[in-house]
């Protein structure tokens, strides 16, 4: 899918008019469609391209269309979340779509399903993400379930992870547990993913709306913006 809101036009001498800008945007979308089918090659059978250049809200257009999807796959432009015309608001899409979001940064290591990391904190969002990710976890060569906790809660965290491992095993996923103490949760997750050569991180997403923007917790905000590893988030 590709979507864009109408580009605001300034009325001034030598400024292109709205029609010219609209024509240029449609040309860009046509090029994107061609690149989409070229990338799929022989796998394009059954694929469907959707685009719209005059959305009242491009993120809302994609969120609504996700009613017919199992998973939303998207890139995350570095440092860009609220460019209303040309960039999808990834955070808003995550909160609105009711579908898991697989974010594949262009600079991340290839997603080959060699080692997946499930970030566990026993929240509703975390459980939702783990359930949504089951098909991808089954395809992964290795799965690690990581819990970040304090020294005092380490024993309880380990007991929780044993239950999670049993649940995963019942769904055909063989996983190992890793309990980590202290540190910054967000940065530690990214660091552990790098140290263990993980190509996928699965986590729950936490956020709430404040007027027209979404405010996210530290871990969610870091995972949305990092560029090193593919991330599946669910809310």
N, C-alpha and C positions, 0 to 999 in steps of 0.2 A: 504494500500500500504506500501511496505517496499523497501527502495533503499539504495545503498551504492556504493561509488566509489572504484576502485581497491586500495588495501592497498599498499603503497610504501614498497618495500623490500630492506633492507640494505644487501649488499653482504659482509658477514663476517663469520668467523668460528662459527659454532653452531647456526647460524641464520636459522630459518625455511624458506624453499623456498616459492615462490609465490603460487605454487600449493597447498601446505598444508594450507596456510592462506586462499586461496580461498575455499577450502573444509570446513574449519571451519566456514567461513562466510555463506556458503550455509546451513550448519547444523543449524546455528543460525536462518536463515530465515525460515527454515522448522519448527523449534520450535515456532517461532512467528506466522506462519500460523496456526499451531495447536491451539495455545492459542487464536487466533482470532476467530476461529470457535467454540471453547469451550465456550468462553465468550458469543457468540451470542446464543448458544443453539438452541432452536426450532425456533428462529427468523432468522436463517442463510439462509433460503430459499431465493434465489434471490441475495444473497451476492456474491461478487466476490473478490478474493484475487489476487493482482498483486505484483510481486517482481522482482528486478533486482539487481545483485551484481557487475555489471561491468559498471555502468553509467559513462559517461564522466563528468556529473554533476548531482548528485542525486536530488538536489532541482529542477533543470530544468526538470528532468524526471517527477516528481510529478506535477509541474506546467503545463506541456504539457498535461498530462493525465487528468487534471481537466477540460478539454474542455467538458467532458461528465458528469460533476457534478454540483449540485446546491450549495454545501457547502463543504469546506475542514475542517475537524476536526483533530486537532493535539495537542500534548503536547508541552510545552516549557521547555527545560532543564534549570535549574537555572544557569544563567551566561554563557550559551553556545549558541553562535549564528554562529560561523564560523569554526566548526569542519568539514572539508570537507569530511572526510571519513565516520563517523558514525552518525553525527547529521545533521538534516535538518536545513538549514538557514531559520528560520521562517520569518525574515524580508524580505529576497529576495523573498520567496514564496508569501508573501502578496503582494509585488509590481508587481510580474510577472504573477500571475495566472489569474487575472481578475475575481476572485470569492471571496466571503467573507470567512474569516478565523475564525473559532470558536476555540479558544485556551482554553484548559481545563487542567490547571496545576494539577498535581497529588495531591498536597496539598490543593487545593481549596475546598470550601464547595460544596456539591453535587449540580449538576444542576437539580433542580426539577421544574423550571419555576414558582417559587412562587412570586418573585419580580424582575423585570427587570428595569435597569436604563439606559436611553438613554441620552448620553452626547451630548448636542446641542450647536453648535457654528455657525450655518447657513452657513457653507462652502459647497462646492460641495461634498467633501468627506463625510461630515456628512450626507448630504441628501442621498447619495448613500448607506451609512451604514443603515440608517433608513429604506429605501425601501427594502434592502436585508433582514433585520431582521423582516419584517412584520409577516411572519408565526410564528416566535418564540415569538414575542410580543403578538400575538393573543392567544397563549397558556399560557401566563404568568398570574398568578392570579392578580398581581398588576404591573403597569407600571408608573414610574416616569420619567419626562423629566427635566433634570437639565441643567441650564445655569449658567456659571461662568462669572461674569462681574464686572465692577467697579461701584461705587456708582452713578456716573454721568450717566451711561448708563443703570441703573436699569429699568427705565420705558420703554425704548425702547426694552430691553430684554424681559420684561414681555409681551409686545404687540406681539413680535415675537412668544413667546411660546404659546400664545392663538391661533395663526394661526396653529401652529404645532399640538396642541391638537385637533383642528377641523379637520385637515387632517387625524390624526390618527383615530378619531372617524368615519370618512367616510370609513375607512378601517376596522372597527370592533374592534378597540383598544380603550378602555376607559383608559385615563391616567390623571395624575395630574402633575402640574408644580412646580418647585422649583428653585428659583433664589438665587444664592450665591454670596456674594461680596468678592473681593480681595483674598488673599492667593495664594499658589502655586497650579496651576490648576491640575497638575498630582497627587500630593499627596492628594489634597482635594477630587478628584474624588474617589480614593481608600478608603479614610476615610469615605466619605458619603455612599459608597456602603456597608462598614462594619457596620456603624451606623444603616442603614435601612435594614440590613440583606438581601441585594440583592444577588442573585445567578447568575446574568448575567449583564454585562455591555456592551452596544453597543456604538461604537464610530467610527468616521472616522479616517483614518490613513494617516499620512503625512510623506513623505520621498523623497529623491532624490539620484541618484547614484553619487558617487565620486570614479572614477576609478573602482575598482572591489568590493567596499563595498557600503552599503546603509547607509546614514546618516538620522536619524529620529529626529523629533521634540520631545520636552520634554514629552508631554502627551503620544504620541505613544510609545516612548522608555520605559516609565514607565509601560504602559499597556502590552507591550510585555514581560517584565521581571518579573512583580509581580507574586506572587504565591498564592494569597488569594481568587480570584474570577474568574469565567469563563468570557471570553471576546470575543465578536464578533467584528472584525475589517474589514473594507472595504476601498478600495482605488479607 
